[in-house]
Amino acid sequence: MINCCMKKLLIMKKVVLLILLIFFSSGVYAQSTKKFSLIESIEIAVDSSLQAFIAQNMYRSSYWSYRSFRAARLPSLNLQANPLQYRRDFTKRYDSYENIDIYRQQQTLYSSGNLSVRQNFDLTGGTFYVDSELGYMRNFGENNYSQFTSVPVRIGYSQPLFGFNSFKWEKKIEPIKFERAKTQFLYSREGISELAIQYFFALAMAQMEYDMAENNVASSDTLYNIGQERQKIASISNVDLLTLKLDVVNARNDLKNAEISLKRAMFDFVSFLNIDKQTNVKLELPGRPANIIISPEEALKYAQSYNPDFMGYIQEMYEAEREVDRTMKSSNFDANFSVSVGFNQVAPNFADAYKRPLQQDVISIGLNIPLMDWGVRRGLANMARNNLNVTKISIQQKEQQLEQDVLMTVSDFNIQQDLINSAEEALSLATTAYNVTKERFIIGKADLNSLTLSLNRQNSAQRSYISALRNYWMNYYKLRKLTLYDFINQEVLADQFDKVFKM
């Protein structure tokens, strides 16, 4: 009896020593690692990941496109010049004395320039302009002479009477495209946050599996040693001892596999965050905020106001309507009207070309009437109208799908909070049950099957808890992406655009 007690005491000492060794090793491991929380991982991802750089450059492209549109609405200054044109050839001329056409040799030098200021008028699609023009011509040969022609100032306006007004449609579409680009940038950031959460919890799960495998190795070794001591006093069968030894072998194999999976998950994590590949990461599992009950109607309201897809539907509709307008007006006759008022003069020298200029008035009306095109233009117009109808139906379907996605995500998020409570309780119960069963096995009051079943339940509860945490945060950030609204801090993410993006 005394020998039995001594052997049990020796076994307990070995167990304590092994626990201290594991604890010490874990402490050294923690000192050599860098800790990341979920929020820190998300902040690094949306700032430094390759996906973040792609999103930033896509927005910059849209920004400069909108700047070009705004610049096109301002007056433009243009210079058109023909500095030098020399001709030496035979050309046909009419001889009024002989009443015949004859060919004569001609040598001319010509130069001209026009400086103009133009302003597009969005409402009508016309263009105002003010310009000044100067030309010079010199003839060589039998009659050498030079002439300057000038238009000191001329004011004009040109207008398509029944044509397609592209300026009007650009004014409707381009601002929407730019606002959509802003929200698309924020939408992409939230998508990056979702990816960061996936990589974070993939690594968290791998680290948990590795820790469980380590603990399982230590526990298997301890239980095997205990089994050997108990066999000496005939309190355990050879079959149970062989089973404990098999558990040791399997535990060590599981540890090697867990180590491989951990390295792969860690490499994926640091690669996505675009940090040093040699960084050894240890994650801190997040808690969760106080229970948040999100109203489906509130989430849908924010999605309809800020989701870039809803803005894209408006843009898509405008573009389809623009195509209908363009094809319908091109199927009718075109008419152009232009008028200009200015001054001009001709003189043999430069100074006289600007003295006492005469008034110059030009009025022009042009018509382009399609008499017969075998229905080509009408067919294009009908196609555009049909495409508009298809676009309307397609947009309606997309809106319904997006609304359904928002409502289902809200429902999943609200349910997930209850699932976390259940997972926390299950983990606590499974851990307590395993510790009690392990102690009972050590003193010989529980069999091996009970211990194995208890360990499996504890491992399953740990996995379920991390999965519940992952699903909770994935649903929350998906909801942030769909609505561009922070429900925890109650902030509209679109209002934070200037803070999160810097040109």
DRENSE-911700 format. One record per residue (C-alpha): residue number from 1; x, y, z. Coordinates in steps of 0.05 Angstrom, whole numbers, plus 5000, padded with zeros to 4 digits. Each point is the difference from the previous one (the first is absolute). Example, Ala and Ser with C-alpha at 12.3 -4.5 7.8 and 13.67 -1.06 7.14 Angstrom:
<kolzas>
+------+------+------+------+
| guse |    x |    y |    z |
+------+------+------+------+
|    1 | 5246 | 4910 | 5156 |
|    2 | 5027 | 5069 | 4987 |
+------+------+------+------+
</kolzas>
This chain:
<kolzas>
+------+------+------+------+
| guse |    x |    y |    z |
+------+------+------+------+
|    1 | 5000 | 5000 | 5000 |
|    2 | 5057 | 5047 | 5017 |
|    3 | 5035 | 4983 | 4935 |
|    4 | 4937 | 5015 | 4961 |
|    5 | 4994 | 5069 | 5034 |
|    6 | 5073 | 5015 | 4986 |
|    7 | 4992 | 4982 | 4927 |
|    8 | 4939 | 5045 | 4994 |
|    9 | 5039 | 5057 | 5033 |
|   10 | 5057 | 4990 | 4951 |
|   11 | 4951 | 5002 | 4942 |
|   12 | 4970 | 5065 | 5026 |
|   13 | 5069 | 5031 | 5005 |
|   14 | 5014 | 4982 | 4927 |
|   15 | 4934 | 5031 | 4979 |
|   16 | 5015 | 5065 | 5037 |
|   17 | 5071 | 5002 | 4971 |
|   18 | 4972 | 4989 | 4930 |
|   19 | 4948 | 5056 | 5009 |
|   20 | 5054 | 5048 | 5025 |
|   21 | 5043 | 4982 | 4940 |
|   22 | 4943 | 5013 | 4951 |
|   23 | 4983 | 5066 | 5035 |
|   24 | 5073 | 5023 | 4998 |
|   25 | 5006 | 4981 | 4926 |
|   26 | 4936 | 5038 | 4984 |
|   27 | 5028 | 5061 | 5036 |
|   28 | 5064 | 5000 | 4959 |
|   29 | 4959 | 4990 | 4936 |
|   30 | 4956 | 5060 | 5017 |
|   31 | 5059 | 5045 | 5012 |
|   32 | 5027 | 4986 | 4930 |
|   33 | 4935 | 5014 | 4964 |
|   34 | 4961 | 5062 | 4979 |
|   35 | 4928 | 5004 | 5022 |
|   36 | 4944 | 5023 | 4955 |
|   37 | 4929 | 5015 | 5019 |
|   38 | 4943 | 4996 | 4950 |
|   39 | 4991 | 5075 | 4996 |
|   40 | 5076 | 5011 | 4990 |
|   41 | 5000 | 4948 | 4944 |
|   42 | 4942 | 5035 | 4965 |
|   43 | 5033 | 5068 | 5006 |
|   44 | 5065 | 4974 | 4970 |
|   45 | 4963 | 4965 | 4944 |
|   46 | 4958 | 5060 | 4978 |
|   47 | 5062 | 5044 | 5002 |
|   48 | 5058 | 4957 | 4974 |
|   49 | 4975 | 4939 | 4964 |
|   50 | 5007 | 4993 | 4925 |
|   51 | 4924 | 5001 | 4994 |
|   52 | 5000 | 5067 | 5036 |
|   53 | 5049 | 5029 | 4949 |
|   54 | 4956 | 4974 | 4943 |
|   55 | 4938 | 5033 | 5030 |
|   56 | 5037 | 5066 | 5010 |
|   57 | 5025 | 5003 | 4928 |
|   58 | 4931 | 4982 | 4973 |
|   59 | 4971 | 5059 | 5037 |
|   60 | 5055 | 5046 | 4975 |
|   61 | 4984 | 4980 | 4929 |
|   62 | 4927 | 5019 | 5012 |
|   63 | 5021 | 5064 | 5034 |
|   64 | 5040 | 5024 | 4941 |
|   65 | 4945 | 4980 | 4952 |
|   66 | 4952 | 5044 | 5039 |
|   67 | 5051 | 5056 | 5001 |
|   68 | 5004 | 4996 | 4924 |
|   69 | 4924 | 5004 | 4996 |
|   70 | 5000 | 5062 | 5045 |
|   71 | 5056 | 5032 | 4960 |
|   72 | 4961 | 4989 | 4935 |
|   73 | 4944 | 5043 | 5030 |
|   74 | 5048 | 5059 | 5006 |
|   75 | 5020 | 5047 | 4943 |
|   76 | 5056 | 4972 | 4957 |
|   77 | 5054 | 5040 | 4965 |
|   78 | 5024 | 4971 | 4934 |
|   79 | 5052 | 5019 | 4949 |
|   80 | 4996 | 4973 | 4929 |
|   81 | 5058 | 5018 | 4955 |
|   82 | 5027 | 4985 | 4932 |
|   83 | 5069 | 5031 | 5005 |
|   84 | 5023 | 4986 | 4930 |
|   85 | 4970 | 4973 | 4935 |
|   86 | 5038 | 5006 | 4935 |
|   87 | 4972 | 4979 | 4932 |
|   88 | 5032 | 5000 | 4931 |
|   89 | 4957 | 4967 | 4947 |
|   90 | 4956 | 5009 | 4939 |
|   91 | 4929 | 5018 | 5016 |
|   92 | 4938 | 5011 | 4958 |
|   93 | 4978 | 5072 | 4991 |
|   94 | 4946 | 5034 | 4958 |
|   95 | 5023 | 5050 | 4947 |
|   96 | 4944 | 5051 | 4994 |
|   97 | 5030 | 5031 | 4938 |
|   98 | 5002 | 4935 | 4961 |
|   99 | 4940 | 4969 | 5037 |
|  100 | 5038 | 4935 | 5012 |
|  101 | 5031 | 4961 | 5057 |
|  102 | 5076 | 4997 | 4998 |
|  103 | 5055 | 4971 | 5045 |
|  104 | 5048 | 5050 | 5030 |
|  105 | 5061 | 4991 | 5044 |
|  106 | 4990 | 5024 | 5071 |
|  107 | 5045 | 5010 | 5060 |
|  108 | 4969 | 5019 | 5066 |
|  109 | 5021 | 5005 | 5073 |
|  110 | 4944 | 4997 | 5051 |
|  111 | 4998 | 5006 | 5075 |
|  112 | 4942 | 5007 | 5049 |
|  113 | 4981 | 4996 | 5074 |
|  114 | 4935 | 5001 | 5041 |
|  115 | 4994 | 5013 | 5075 |
|  116 | 4932 | 4983 | 5029 |
|  117 | 4964 | 4994 | 5067 |
|  118 | 4943 | 4950 | 5001 |
|  119 | 4946 | 4985 | 5051 |
|  120 | 4952 | 4942 | 4995 |
|  121 | 4928 | 5012 | 5021 |
|  122 | 4972 | 4937 | 5034 |
|  123 | 4927 | 5018 | 4996 |
|  124 | 4995 | 5005 | 4925 |
|  125 | 5063 | 4964 | 4978 |
|  126 | 5026 | 5061 | 4963 |
|  127 | 5067 | 5035 | 5002 |
|  128 | 5017 | 5073 | 5009 |
|  129 | 5067 | 5025 | 4974 |
|  130 | 5042 | 5062 | 4994 |
|  131 | 5060 | 4998 | 4953 |
|  132 | 5051 | 5041 | 4963 |
|  133 | 5033 | 4981 | 4934 |
|  134 | 5059 | 5022 | 4958 |
|  135 | 5023 | 4975 | 4932 |
|  136 | 5057 | 5016 | 4952 |
|  137 | 5007 | 4983 | 4926 |
|  138 | 5056 | 5015 | 4951 |
|  139 | 5000 | 4985 | 4926 |
|  140 | 5064 | 4991 | 4959 |
|  141 | 5008 | 5005 | 4925 |
|  142 | 4979 | 5053 | 4949 |
|  143 | 4957 | 5035 | 5052 |
|  144 | 5035 | 5001 | 5068 |
|  145 | 4956 | 5025 | 5055 |
|  146 | 4984 | 4989 | 5073 |
|  147 | 4935 | 5004 | 5040 |
|  148 | 4981 | 4997 | 5073 |
|  149 | 4930 | 4983 | 5021 |
|  150 | 4977 | 5009 | 5071 |
|  151 | 4939 | 4988 | 5044 |
|  152 | 5015 | 5042 | 5062 |
|  153 | 4941 | 4972 | 5038 |
|  154 | 4941 | 4956 | 4984 |
|  155 | 4944 | 4975 | 5045 |
|  156 | 4959 | 4940 | 4980 |
|  157 | 4954 | 4944 | 5022 |
|  158 | 4986 | 4932 | 4969 |
|  159 | 4942 | 4956 | 5018 |
|  160 | 4973 | 4932 | 4977 |
|  161 | 4925 | 5013 | 4995 |
|  162 | 4973 | 4929 | 5005 |
|  163 | 5062 | 4959 | 5013 |
|  164 | 5026 | 4961 | 5060 |
|  165 | 5022 | 5042 | 5059 |
|  166 | 5059 | 4962 | 5030 |
|  167 | 5015 | 5057 | 5049 |
|  168 | 4933 | 4992 | 5035 |
|  169 | 5009 | 4926 | 5011 |
|  170 | 5071 | 5007 | 5024 |
|  171 | 4976 | 5050 | 5052 |
|  172 | 4950 | 4949 | 5026 |
|  173 | 5045 | 4938 | 4998 |
|  174 | 5070 | 5024 | 5019 |
|  175 | 4983 | 5025 | 5071 |
|  176 | 4966 | 4934 | 5015 |
|  177 | 5060 | 4962 | 4974 |
|  178 | 5046 | 5040 | 5046 |
|  179 | 4956 | 4991 | 5061 |
|  180 | 4996 | 4926 | 4984 |
|  181 | 5077 | 4997 | 4995 |
|  182 | 5004 | 5029 | 5071 |
|  183 | 4952 | 4949 | 5029 |
|  184 | 5032 | 4944 | 4959 |
|  185 | 5067 | 5017 | 5033 |
|  186 | 4968 | 4994 | 5069 |
|  187 | 4964 | 4937 | 4977 |
|  188 | 5067 | 4970 | 4978 |
|  189 | 5030 | 5018 | 5068 |
|  190 | 4946 | 4962 | 5036 |
|  191 | 5011 | 4942 | 4952 |
|  192 | 5073 | 5001 | 5019 |
|  193 | 4978 | 4998 | 5073 |
|  194 | 4960 | 4938 | 4985 |
|  195 | 5061 | 4966 | 4970 |
|  196 | 5042 | 5021 | 5059 |
|  197 | 4949 | 4967 | 5046 |
|  198 | 5003 | 4936 | 4959 |
|  199 | 5076 | 4997 | 5003 |
|  200 | 5000 | 5020 | 5074 |
|  201 | 4953 | 4944 | 5021 |
|  202 | 5033 | 4950 | 4954 |
|  203 | 5065 | 5014 | 5037 |
|  204 | 4964 | 5001 | 5067 |
|  205 | 4970 | 4931 | 4985 |
|  206 | 5069 | 4974 | 4978 |
|  207 | 5032 | 5027 | 5064 |
|  208 | 4945 | 4968 | 5042 |
|  209 | 5009 | 4934 | 4964 |
|  210 | 5075 | 5004 | 5013 |
|  211 | 4991 | 5017 | 5073 |
|  212 | 4950 | 4943 | 5008 |
|  213 | 5049 | 4953 | 4965 |
|  214 | 5056 | 5022 | 5047 |
|  215 | 4956 | 4990 | 5060 |
|  216 | 4977 | 4933 | 4972 |
|  217 | 5072 | 4977 | 4993 |
|  218 | 5016 | 5021 | 5071 |
|  219 | 4936 | 4969 | 5026 |
|  220 | 5011 | 4936 | 4961 |
|  221 | 5071 | 4993 | 5026 |
|  222 | 4977 | 5012 | 5070 |
|  223 | 4942 | 4951 | 4995 |
|  224 | 5045 | 4948 | 4968 |
|  225 | 5050 | 5007 | 5057 |
|  226 | 4943 | 4994 | 5050 |
|  227 | 4975 | 4939 | 4963 |
|  228 | 5068 | 4967 | 5005 |
|  229 | 5002 | 5012 | 5075 |
|  230 | 4929 | 4975 | 5008 |
|  231 | 5014 | 4937 | 4960 |
|  232 | 5053 | 4982 | 5051 |
|  233 | 4946 | 4996 | 5052 |
|  234 | 4954 | 4964 | 4952 |
|  235 | 4948 | 5056 | 4999 |
|  236 | 5001 | 5007 | 4924 |
|  237 | 5000 | 4949 | 4944 |
|  238 | 5051 | 4991 | 4946 |
|  239 | 4948 | 5020 | 4948 |
|  240 | 4988 | 5066 | 5035 |
|  241 | 5075 | 5012 | 5006 |
|  242 | 5009 | 4987 | 4925 |
|  243 | 4943 | 5048 | 4986 |
|  244 | 5035 | 5054 | 5042 |
|  245 | 5064 | 4988 | 4961 |
|  246 | 4962 | 5005 | 4934 |
|  247 | 4971 | 5066 | 5025 |
|  248 | 5072 | 5025 | 5011 |
|  249 | 5020 | 4982 | 4929 |
|  250 | 4937 | 5031 | 4970 |
|  251 | 5007 | 5062 | 5042 |
|  252 | 5071 | 5011 | 4976 |
|  253 | 4979 | 4991 | 4927 |
|  254 | 4942 | 5048 | 5011 |
|  255 | 5049 | 5051 | 5029 |
|  256 | 5044 | 4996 | 4937 |
|  257 | 4939 | 5010 | 4955 |
|  258 | 4975 | 5057 | 5043 |
|  259 | 5069 | 5033 | 4996 |
|  260 | 4998 | 4996 | 4923 |
|  261 | 4930 | 5030 | 4999 |
|  262 | 5021 | 5054 | 5049 |
|  263 | 5059 | 5021 | 4957 |
|  264 | 4957 | 5003 | 4938 |
|  265 | 4945 | 5041 | 5034 |
|  266 | 5052 | 5047 | 5030 |
|  267 | 5032 | 5011 | 4932 |
|  268 | 4932 | 5015 | 4969 |
|  269 | 4985 | 5049 | 5056 |
|  270 | 5064 | 5040 | 4997 |
|  271 | 4999 | 4999 | 4923 |
|  272 | 4930 | 5029 | 4999 |
|  273 | 5018 | 5054 | 5050 |
|  274 | 5063 | 5014 | 4958 |
|  275 | 5046 | 4997 | 5061 |
|  276 | 5068 | 4966 | 5010 |
|  277 | 4994 | 4927 | 4981 |
|  278 | 5045 | 4981 | 5058 |
|  279 | 4953 | 5029 | 5051 |
|  280 | 4978 | 4949 | 5051 |
|  281 | 4928 | 5015 | 5016 |
|  282 | 4959 | 4984 | 5062 |
|  283 | 4927 | 5021 | 4996 |
|  284 | 4957 | 5027 | 5055 |
|  285 | 4929 | 4975 | 4991 |
|  286 | 4950 | 5057 | 5001 |
|  287 | 4943 | 5006 | 5047 |
|  288 | 4935 | 5028 | 4976 |
|  289 | 4964 | 5065 | 5015 |
|  290 | 4937 | 5003 | 5040 |
|  291 | 4940 | 4970 | 4967 |
|  292 | 4980 | 5041 | 4939 |
|  293 | 4931 | 4992 | 4971 |
|  294 | 4999 | 5027 | 4929 |
|  295 | 4934 | 5017 | 4968 |
|  296 | 4992 | 4971 | 4929 |
|  297 | 4963 | 5063 | 4979 |
|  298 | 5057 | 5044 | 5025 |
|  299 | 5053 | 4958 | 4965 |
|  300 | 4961 | 5001 | 4935 |
|  301 | 4993 | 5076 | 5005 |
|  302 | 5075 | 5009 | 5006 |
|  303 | 5013 | 4951 | 4943 |
|  304 | 4954 | 5037 | 4953 |
|  305 | 5033 | 5066 | 5018 |
|  306 | 5074 | 4981 | 4998 |
|  307 | 5011 | 4933 | 4967 |
|  308 | 5038 | 5012 | 4934 |
|  309 | 4959 | 4947 | 4964 |
|  310 | 4937 | 5042 | 5010 |
|  311 | 5036 | 5060 | 4971 |
|  312 | 5024 | 4956 | 4944 |
|  313 | 4928 | 4982 | 4983 |
|  314 | 4983 | 5074 | 4993 |
|  315 | 5061 | 5009 | 4955 |
|  316 | 4982 | 4939 | 4959 |
|  317 | 4929 | 5027 | 4990 |
|  318 | 5025 | 5068 | 4978 |
|  319 | 5049 | 4969 | 4950 |
|  320 | 4944 | 4958 | 4970 |
|  321 | 4955 | 5061 | 4994 |
|  322 | 5057 | 5039 | 4969 |
|  323 | 5008 | 4946 | 4946 |
|  324 | 4926 | 5004 | 4985 |
|  325 | 5004 | 5076 | 4993 |
|  326 | 5061 | 4995 | 4955 |
|  327 | 4972 | 4948 | 4953 |
|  328 | 4932 | 5032 | 4995 |
|  329 | 5028 | 5068 | 4982 |
|  330 | 5049 | 4970 | 4951 |
|  331 | 4942 | 4966 | 4965 |
|  332 | 4969 | 5068 | 4984 |
|  333 | 5029 | 5056 | 4958 |
|  334 | 5056 | 5042 | 5029 |
|  335 | 5001 | 5076 | 4998 |
|  336 | 5057 | 5045 | 5021 |
|  337 | 4998 | 5074 | 5011 |
|  338 | 5060 | 5047 | 5008 |
|  339 | 5007 | 5075 | 5002 |
|  340 | 5060 | 5045 | 5009 |
|  341 | 5013 | 5075 | 5002 |
|  342 | 5068 | 5031 | 4994 |
|  343 | 5047 | 5043 | 4959 |
|  344 | 5051 | 4986 | 4946 |
|  345 | 5048 | 5036 | 4954 |
|  346 | 5049 | 4987 | 4944 |
|  347 | 5063 | 5041 | 4988 |
|  348 | 5069 | 4994 | 4967 |
|  349 | 5035 | 5009 | 5068 |
|  350 | 4989 | 4978 | 5071 |
|  351 | 4984 | 5068 | 5031 |
|  352 | 4946 | 5018 | 4948 |
|  353 | 4967 | 4932 | 5010 |
|  354 | 4975 | 5025 | 5067 |
|  355 | 4978 | 5070 | 4977 |
|  356 | 4927 | 5016 | 4988 |
|  357 | 4976 | 4927 | 4999 |
|  358 | 4934 | 4986 | 4966 |
|  359 | 4942 | 4964 | 5035 |
|  360 | 4996 | 4925 | 4986 |
|  361 | 4932 | 4965 | 5009 |
|  362 | 4991 | 4926 | 4988 |
|  363 | 4936 | 4960 | 5009 |
|  364 | 4998 | 4927 | 4981 |
|  365 | 4946 | 4946 | 5003 |
|  366 | 5017 | 4928 | 4981 |
|  367 | 4953 | 4942 | 4989 |
|  368 | 5013 | 4925 | 4997 |
|  369 | 4937 | 4963 | 4979 |
|  370 | 5001 | 4924 | 4994 |
|  371 | 4956 | 4984 | 4940 |
|  372 | 5010 | 4925 | 4998 |
|  373 | 5044 | 4955 | 5044 |
|  374 | 4957 | 4937 | 4997 |
|  375 | 4979 | 5007 | 5072 |
|  376 | 5070 | 4998 | 5030 |
|  377 | 4990 | 5061 | 5045 |
|  378 | 4931 | 4979 | 5022 |
|  379 | 5025 | 4930 | 5016 |
|  380 | 5055 | 5029 | 5044 |
|  381 | 4949 | 5043 | 5036 |
|  382 | 4955 | 4940 | 5013 |
|  383 | 5059 | 4960 | 5025 |
|  384 | 5018 | 5056 | 5049 |
|  385 | 4928 | 5002 | 5026 |
|  386 | 4999 | 4925 | 5010 |
|  387 | 5067 | 5002 | 5035 |
|  388 | 4972 | 5054 | 5046 |
|  389 | 4942 | 4954 | 5019 |
|  390 | 5048 | 4942 | 5012 |
|  391 | 5043 | 5046 | 5044 |
|  392 | 4940 | 5020 | 5041 |
|  393 | 4981 | 4928 | 5014 |
|  394 | 5072 | 4980 | 5014 |
|  395 | 5008 | 5058 | 5049 |
|  396 | 4936 | 4980 | 5035 |
|  397 | 5026 | 4929 | 5009 |
|  398 | 5068 | 5024 | 5025 |
|  399 | 4967 | 5046 | 5050 |
|  400 | 4957 | 4944 | 5027 |
|  401 | 5061 | 4954 | 5006 |
|  402 | 5040 | 5054 | 5035 |
|  403 | 4943 | 5016 | 5048 |
|  404 | 4992 | 4926 | 5015 |
|  405 | 5075 | 4994 | 5014 |
|  406 | 4996 | 5058 | 5049 |
|  407 | 4939 | 4972 | 5036 |
|  408 | 5030 | 4930 | 5004 |
|  409 | 5066 | 5027 | 5026 |
|  410 | 4964 | 5039 | 5055 |
|  411 | 4962 | 4937 | 5019 |
|  412 | 5064 | 4958 | 5002 |
|  413 | 5036 | 5053 | 5042 |
|  414 | 4944 | 5005 | 5051 |
|  415 | 4998 | 4924 | 5006 |
|  416 | 5075 | 4994 | 5004 |
|  417 | 5002 | 5038 | 5066 |
|  418 | 4959 | 4946 | 5033 |
|  419 | 5044 | 4946 | 4969 |
|  420 | 5062 | 5032 | 5032 |
|  421 | 4967 | 4997 | 5068 |
|  422 | 4986 | 4926 | 4988 |
|  423 | 5071 | 4987 | 4976 |
|  424 | 5030 | 5035 | 5060 |
|  425 | 4957 | 4959 | 5048 |
|  426 | 5016 | 4935 | 4962 |
|  427 | 5075 | 5014 | 5003 |
|  428 | 4998 | 5014 | 5075 |
|  429 | 4961 | 4936 | 5013 |
|  430 | 5044 | 4957 | 4955 |
|  431 | 5064 | 5027 | 5032 |
|  432 | 4974 | 4987 | 5070 |
|  433 | 4976 | 4930 | 4981 |
|  434 | 5067 | 4982 | 4970 |
|  435 | 5040 | 5025 | 5059 |
|  436 | 4955 | 4960 | 5048 |
|  437 | 5004 | 4937 | 4957 |
|  438 | 5075 | 5006 | 4994 |
|  439 | 5008 | 5005 | 5075 |
|  440 | 4954 | 4941 | 5010 |
|  441 | 5040 | 4959 | 4949 |
|  442 | 5065 | 5016 | 5036 |
|  443 | 4973 | 4973 | 5065 |
|  444 | 4968 | 4940 | 4965 |
|  445 | 4927 | 5019 | 5005 |
|  446 | 4988 | 5012 | 4924 |
|  447 | 5016 | 4955 | 4941 |
|  448 | 5038 | 5018 | 4937 |
|  449 | 4938 | 5005 | 4956 |
|  450 | 4970 | 5053 | 5046 |
|  451 | 5064 | 5040 | 4998 |
|  452 | 5005 | 4997 | 4924 |
|  453 | 4928 | 5020 | 4991 |
|  454 | 5008 | 5058 | 5048 |
|  455 | 5062 | 5024 | 4963 |
|  456 | 4965 | 4997 | 4933 |
|  457 | 4942 | 5040 | 5027 |
|  458 | 5047 | 5053 | 5027 |
|  459 | 5037 | 5006 | 4933 |
|  460 | 4934 | 5004 | 4963 |
|  461 | 4974 | 5054 | 5047 |
|  462 | 5064 | 5041 | 4988 |
|  463 | 4991 | 4995 | 4925 |
|  464 | 4927 | 5018 | 5005 |
|  465 | 5016 | 5062 | 5042 |
|  466 | 5051 | 5027 | 4950 |
|  467 | 4952 | 4985 | 4943 |
|  468 | 4945 | 5038 | 5035 |
|  469 | 5046 | 5059 | 5011 |
|  470 | 5021 | 4999 | 4927 |
|  471 | 4928 | 4997 | 4975 |
|  472 | 4980 | 5057 | 5047 |
|  473 | 5054 | 5047 | 4975 |
|  474 | 4993 | 4978 | 4927 |
|  475 | 4925 | 5016 | 5002 |
|  476 | 5012 | 5066 | 5035 |
|  477 | 5052 | 5024 | 4949 |
|  478 | 4959 | 4974 | 4942 |
|  479 | 4943 | 5042 | 5026 |
|  480 | 5047 | 5060 | 5005 |
|  481 | 5020 | 4988 | 4928 |
|  482 | 4929 | 4995 | 4975 |
|  483 | 4975 | 5061 | 5037 |
|  484 | 5065 | 5041 | 5009 |
|  485 | 4977 | 5013 | 5071 |
|  486 | 5035 | 4985 | 5065 |
|  487 | 4946 | 4974 | 5046 |
|  488 | 5045 | 4997 | 5061 |
|  489 | 5022 | 5072 | 4998 |
|  490 | 4937 | 5022 | 4962 |
|  491 | 5039 | 5036 | 4945 |
|  492 | 4988 | 5006 | 4925 |
|  493 | 5065 | 4975 | 4969 |
|  494 | 4990 | 5044 | 4939 |
|  495 | 5008 | 5060 | 5046 |
|  496 | 5070 | 4975 | 5018 |
|  497 | 5025 | 4998 | 4928 |
|  498 | 5046 | 5060 | 5006 |
|  499 | 5031 | 4971 | 5063 |
|  500 | 5015 | 4931 | 4971 |
|  501 | 5024 | 5021 | 4931 |
|  502 | 5057 | 5046 | 4985 |
|  503 | 5021 | 5020 | 4930 |
+------+------+------+------+
</kolzas>
